[in-house]
Amino acid sequence: MSALLSNKPVADRRGFIGGSDARVIMGADEAALMRLWREKRGEAAPEDLSGNLLVQLGSVTEPLNRAWYERVTGRRITNVQKHLRHPVHRWMAVTLDGMVEELGAVFEAKFMLPWSFSEEAAAQKHVAQLQHAMWVTAARRAALSIVTGGGQWVEIVVFADPLYQHLLLTAEKRFWRCVESGERPCLFGIEPPRPPVEAVRVADMSASNAWAELAGLFRATRAPATAHEKAKSELKRLMPEDAKEAFGHGLRAKRAKSGAISFEMLTWEEDRGATQQ
């Protein structure tokens, strides 16, 4: 039986921000952020994860995850556990699960529980770690390889997002200044964009009641909606070019200074009053 995996020595992680740190820095858990700050300053020991079963499952299934990815995709994983630092921001680093040789993509292996798994949630959960790793390695994509406790394997392709990486770099710079100065950090406080995820499957929504209800509404309102948009377009064409306002038959059109035309419904009394003006 394999021994439980222990944390790396404190000195290994004090001098840089890694991928797992990025998730804390971009997260909403203030207590976790303060704990990470104290760890980087050497004021607290790293959190002991030897008793965290999910973390241990992720660690011991990583070789299987990597082998399964290679078997299914036919691609080769290199640079396993290679430690890299950013060429400019030396306080940014990553210890790779690997790189997909044929794609030049970051490889990230994860274990997730089946009852809490969805592809969108998985990509969102690991977005900071993946974008951090892509930034350090100058990769344009990442392969998130997930094994679930339900015997399922899923690959999610996530592409580098310049906007998210800008937010990430700003937050990490701010945090690292706090590490160096001793100033207490605060949560970054900006909701990042959702990571772009490559769509790779066809979903059957026949069993979804919500989908059924909304699909029925969509089908029932499609023709009226099309007629509405056509009528609005024709009404704009009919409005005299020198008119700032037009009305009649329960409808008023107004032309803004920008030239945009908007419409509003009138009650019978409002329509009658406008006609008598």
For each residue, the residues with C-beta under 8 A, 3 or more apart:
1:
2: 60
3:
4: 50 56
5: 50 56 59 60
6: 50
7: 46 47 48 49 50
8: 12 13 46
9: 12
10: 13 14 39 42 45 46
11: 14 15
12: 8 9
13: 8 10 16 18 21 39 40 46
14: 10 11 39 40 42
15: 11 91
16: 13 85 90 91 92 93
17: 21 22 25 40 91 92 93 132 172 175 176
18: 13 21 22 93 94 95 132
19: 22 23 94 95 128 129 130 132 133
20: 23 24 129
21: 13 17 18 24 25 36 40
22: 17 18 19 25 26 128 129 131 132 168 172
23: 19 20 26 27 126 128 129
24: 20 21 27 29 32 33 36
25: 17 21 22 33 36 128 171 172 175 188
26: 22 23 127 128 167 168 171 188 192
27: 23 24 32 33 128 187
28: 187
29: 24 32 33
30: 33 34 186 187
31: 34 35
32: 24 27 29 35 36
33: 24 25 27 29 30 36 37 175 185 186 187
34: 30 31 37 38 184 185
35: 31 32 38 39 44 47
36: 21 24 25 32 33 39 40
37: 33 34 40 41 175 178 179 184 185
38: 34 35 41 43 44
39: 10 13 14 35 36 42 43 44 45 46 47
40: 13 14 17 21 36 37 179
41: 37 38 179 182
42: 10 14 39
43: 38 39
44: 35 38 39
45: 10 39 48
46: 7 8 10 13 39
47: 7 35 39
48: 7 45 51
49: 7 52 55 56
50: 4 5 6 7 56
51: 48
52: 49 55 56
53: 56 57
54: 57 58 111 113
55: 49 52 58 59
56: 4 5 49 50 52 53 59 60
57: 53 54 60 61 111 149
58: 54 55 61 62 109 110 111
59: 5 55 56 62
60: 2 5 56 57 63
61: 57 58 64 65 109 111 147
62: 58 59 65 66 97 109
63: 60 66 67
64: 61 67 68 147
65: 61 62 68 69 109 110 111 145 146 147 153
66: 62 63 69 70 77 80 97 98 107 109 145
67: 63 64 70 71
68: 64 65 71 72 145 147 153
69: 65 66 72 73 75 77 107 109 143 145 153 155
70: 66 67 73 74 75 76 77
71: 67 68
72: 68 69 153 155
73: 69 70 155
74: 70
75: 69 70 100 101 102 103
76: 70 100 101 102
77: 66 69 70 80 98 99 100 101 107
78: 98 99 101
79: 82 96 98 99
80: 66 77 96 97 98
81: 95 96 97
82: 79 95 96 99
83: 93 94 95 96
84: 93 94 96 136 137
85: 16 90 92 93 136
86: 89 90 91 92 93 135 136
87:
88:
89: 86 92 169 172 173
90: 16 85 86
91: 15 16 17 86 172 176
92: 16 17 85 86 89 132 135 136 172
93: 16 17 18 83 84 85 86 136
94: 18 19 83 84 132 133 136 137
95: 18 19 81 82 83
96: 79 80 81 82 83 84 99 106 107 133 137
97: 62 66 80 81 107 108 109
98: 66 77 78 79 80 107 109
99: 77 78 79 82 96 104 105 106 107 137 139
100: 75 76 77 103 104 105 106 107 143
101: 75 76 77 78 104
102: 75 76
103: 75 100 141 143
104: 99 100 101 139 140 141
105: 99 100 139 140 141 142 143 157
106: 96 99 100 130 133 134 137 139 141 142 143
107: 66 69 77 96 97 98 99 100 142 143 145
108: 97 126 129 130 133 142 143 144 145
109: 58 61 62 65 66 69 97 98 145 146 147
110: 58 65 122 126 144 145 146 147
111: 54 57 58 61 65 146 147 148 149
112: 116 117 122 146 147 148 149
113: 54 116 117 148 149
114: 117 148 149 150 152
115:
116: 112 113 121
117: 112 113 114 121 122 146 148 150 152 154
118: 121 122
119: 122 123 154 156 197
120: 123 124 194 197
121: 116 117 118 124 125
122: 110 112 117 118 119 125 126 144 146 154 156
123: 119 120 126 127 144 156 158 194 195 197
124: 120 121 127 194 195
125: 121 122
126: 23 108 110 122 123 129 130 144
127: 26 123 124 130 131 158 164 192 194 195
128: 19 22 23 25 26 27 131 132 168 192
129: 19 20 22 23 108 126 132 133
130: 19 106 108 126 127 133 134 142 144 158 195
131: 22 127 128 134 135 158 160 161 164 165 168 195
132: 17 18 19 22 92 94 128 129 135 136 168 172
133: 19 94 96 106 108 129 130 136 137 139 142
134: 106 130 131 137 138 139 140 141 142 160 165
135: 86 92 131 132 138 160 165 168 169
136: 84 85 86 92 93 94 132 133
137: 84 94 96 99 106 133 134
138: 134 135
139: 99 104 105 106 133 134 142 160
140: 104 105 134 159 160
141: 103 104 105 106 134 157 158 159 160
142: 105 106 107 108 130 133 134 139 157 158 159 160
143: 69 100 103 105 106 107 108 155 156 157
144: 108 110 122 123 126 130 155 156 157 158
145: 65 66 68 69 107 108 109 110 153 154 155
146: 65 109 110 111 112 117 122 152 153 154 155 156
147: 61 64 65 68 109 110 111 112 152 153
148: 111 112 113 114 117 151 152 153 154
149: 57 111 112 113 114
150: 114 117
151: 148
152: 114 117 146 147 148
153: 65 68 69 72 145 146 147 148
154: 117 119 122 145 146 148
155: 69 72 73 143 144 145 146 200
156: 119 122 123 143 144 146 197 198 200
157: 105 141 142 143 144 197 198 200
158: 123 127 130 131 141 142 144 195 196 197 198
159: 140 141 142 195 196 198
160: 131 134 135 139 140 141 142 165
161: 131 164 165 193 195 196
162: 165 166
163: 166 167 193
164: 127 131 161 167 168 192 193 195
165: 131 134 135 160 161 162 168 169
166: 162 163 169 170
167: 26 163 164 170 171 188 190 192
168: 22 26 128 131 132 135 164 165 171 172 192
169: 89 135 165 166 172 173
170: 166 167 173 174 188
171: 25 26 167 168 174 175 188
172: 17 22 25 89 91 92 132 168 169 175 176
173: 89 169 170 176 177
174: 170 171 177 178 185 188
175: 17 25 33 37 171 172 178 179 185
176: 17 91 172 173 179 180
177: 173 174 180 181 183
178: 37 174 175 181 182 183 184 185
179: 37 40 41 175 176
180: 176 177
181: 177 178
182: 41 178
183: 177 178
184: 34 37 178
185: 33 34 37 174 175 178
186: 30 33 189
187: 27 28 30 33
188: 25 26 167 170 171 174
189: 186
190: 167
191:
192: 26 127 128 164 167 168
193: 161 163 164
194: 120 123 124 127
195: 123 124 127 130 131 158 159 161 164
196: 158 159 161
197: 119 120 123 156 157 158
198: 156 157 158 159
199:
200: 155 156 157
201:
202:
203:
204: 207
205: 208 211
206:
207: 204
208: 205 211 212
209: 212 213
210: 213 214
211: 205 208 214 215
212: 208 209 215 216
213: 209 210 216 217
214: 210 211 217 218
215: 211 212 218 219
216: 212 213 219 220
217: 213 214 220 221
218: 214 215 221 222
219: 215 216 222
220: 216 217
221: 217 218 224 225
222: 218 219 225 226
223: 226 227
224: 221 227 228
225: 221 222 228 229
226: 222 223 229 230
227: 223 224 230 231
228: 224 225 231 232
229: 225 226 232 233
230: 226 227 233 234
231: 227 228 234 235
232: 228 229 235 236 263
233: 229 230 236 237
234: 230 231 237 238
235: 231 232 238 239 251 253 263
236: 232 233 239 253 261
237: 233 234
238: 234 235
239: 235 236 243 246 253 255 261
240: 243 246
241:
242:
243: 239 240 246 255
244: 254 255
245: 252 253 254 255
246: 239 240 243 252 253
247: 251 252 253 266 271 274 275
248: 251 271 275
249: 271
250: 265 266 267 268 271
251: 235 247 248 263 264 265 266
252: 245 246 247 263 264 266 270 274
253: 235 236 239 245 246 247 261 262 263
254: 244 245 261 262 263 264
255: 239 243 244 245 259 260 261
256: 259 260 261 262
257:
258:
259: 255 256
260: 255 256
261: 236 239 253 254 255 256
262: 253 254 256
263: 232 235 251 252 253 254
264: 251 252 254
265: 250 251
266: 247 250 251 252 270 271 274
267: 250 270 271
268: 250 271 272
269: 272 273
270: 252 266 267 273 274
271: 247 248 249 250 266 267 268 274 275
272: 268 269 275 276
273: 269 270 276 277
274: 247 252 266 270 271 277
275: 247 248 271 272
276: 272 273
277: 273 274
